[in-house]
């Protein structure tokens, strides 16, 4: 196993922190690029480099000598980050993207993720794009809806998606970072197609309380979500759900994926 580190950006975020943990568990040395003085309790054996993805020189310095790089997608910084990675001669870049990056047309965050992928390819870097669908953690916003409205006002409550656990996304990223020849694109979902009605029923059992679902139009669903999430995030959620309602969801689970029932048990306290 190489003694050279793997660089993880966004290492204090939900996905990045899990990527760090998995790489260390696999025995790989890890270097983390963090902003300012905030390393947020990363393990002591992680090599910390300080800098921002907007800073081409900081990215170059952090990436020099790394066997691979995990890039958290920041569209407004991706050109400078990609230049820094190219300057460092980065051998492999694994970027967190989205299933919507492969959708026809401009759907929700799809164009932003495509821009990140394209910026890396334009520098002739070796790229693997991890494209997960909806995260299970997105449903944590439902706790706010329940507290505010006593029910879940949702558009398309019978449209099934296959949400993916954050642990599975991080594991897929880590596997690509250490693989001999990772594919250029990895599409990823959870194991089960579940509608909001299905997921609310699973959560209700885990939390031991009723979680009623109210079918409403997209505009009302967006307005309700905007009371518990930033307005732009609420817009993305509703737009992505509408696209799935029209086009459907194809399953792309990883080996031994985490099911929604396990996630519901983990998150039940938020809904009690």
JODAFEN-V936750 format. One record per run of one state. SS is the DSSP state (A for helix, B for strand, O for the rest). FROM is the first residue (numbers start at 1). LEN is the number of residues. If there is no record, write none. Layout:
# JODAFEN-V936750
SS|FROM|LEN, SS|FROM|LEN
This chain:
# JODAFEN-V936750
O|1|5, B|6|4, O|10|4, A|14|12, O|26|4, B|30|5, O|35|12, B|47|4, O|51|5, A|56|8, O|64|4, B|68|4, O|72|3, A|75|14, O|89|4, B|93|4, O|97|2, A|99|4, O|103|7, A|110|13, O|123|4, B|127|6, O|133|2, B|135|1, A|136|14, O|150|2, B|152|3, O|155|6, B|161|1, O|162|2, B|164|1, O|165|1, A|166|13, O|179|6, B|185|5, O|190|4, B|194|1, O|195|1, A|196|12, O|208|5, B|213|3, O|216|2, A|218|8, O|226|5, A|231|17, O|248|5, B|253|1, O|254|6, A|260|12, O|272|1
